[in-house]
Amino acid sequence: QVQLVESGGGLVQPGGSLRLSCAASGFTFSSYFMNWYRQAPGKERELVARITPSGTGINYADSVKGRFTMSRDNAKNTIYLQMNSLKPEDTALYLCSRSNNNYWGQGTQVTVAS
């Protein structure tokens, strides 16, 4: 069955960096768009970035452009989110999803605080 497992979250100071991973299994990973979302308490779930199956096309939310970089390794069935210059407002549960959001991981918590 389809499984998505995120990792890499944690507590980081403002200005710091984290790298999130999402390991996928149960489907032909290289055939699907993949997404990173985030959800902060009391806020709607927000699309952070989306990557094409080949990895050559990536779209970012305006709020993270220039600070976050999404990538994928189709040999490892994994997507990544490199997050730099983190701000307190980046604090959220970060989730990965497949294509049209019919499958989700459990999420990994990112907290940016001093």
N, C-alpha and C positions, 0 to 999 in steps of 0.2 A: 504494500500500500504506500501511498505518497506520504513522505515524512519530510519535515523541514525543522532543523534544529539550530537555533541561534546560540551564539556564545560571544564572549569578549566584553560584555558590559562591566560596569563597576563605578566606583566613586573617583572622580578626577577634579582637580582644581580648575578654575577658570583659566583659559588659555592653554590647557593641556590637550592631550590627544588620546584617542582610543581607536582600536581597529576591531570592528565587529565581523563575525563570520556567520554564514548560514549554510549548513551542510544539507544537501538534498538527496533523497533516494526514492526509489519506487516509480520513477518515470524517466523519459528520455530528456534529461536536463538540457542538453544543447539545443533543443527544439523550442524552448519556451522563453518569453520575456520573464524577467524576475523583478521584484519590487522590494524596496525597503519603505516601511511606514513607521510612524511613531505616534504614540498616544500619551499625552500628559493628563494628569488628573483633572477632571472637569472640562476637558477639551475634546473636540472631535479628532478622530484618527486622521493623520496628515500624511500624504504621500511625500516621501523624502527624495527618492530617486528611483528611476526605472532603467533597466538595461535590456538591449536587444539580445536575441539568442546568440549572436556571434560576438557580442561585446563591443561592437564598433559604434553603437549609438547609445548615448546615455542622456537622460533628462533629469534635471534637478529642480527642487523647489527653490524659489527665490531666496528663501530664508537661509539656505545652506550653500548656495553657489559660491565658489571660491574657497570654501572651507572643507567641504566633504567631497570625497572621491569614491565612486562606486566602481567595482570591477568584478570580473568573474573568471574562474578557471574551470573550463568545461571538462578538463581531464580529471579534476578532483570533485566535480559536481558541487561546487561551492561558489557562493557570492560573498563579496566583502564590502564593507563600508569603512573607509578610512576617514576619521573625523578629527580635524585639527582646529585650533583656535576655538575650543569649546566655550560656550557661554552658559550661564545658569538657565537660560530659556531653552536650551537643548535638552534639559532634563526630561526624560520620558521613558516609557517602555518601547523598545525598538523591536519591530517584527518584520519578518520577511514573508512574502507571499508569492505564489506562482501566478503569472499571467493575469487572468481575470479575477483573481482573488478568491478562487474556489478552494484554495488550500493555504493554511497559515501555520507558522511556527508558534511556539509558546511565548516567545519574546525574551529579550534580555534587557535588564534595567540599566539605564545610564543616568547617573546623578552627577551634576556639575555644581560643586559648592566648595567654598573655602572653609 
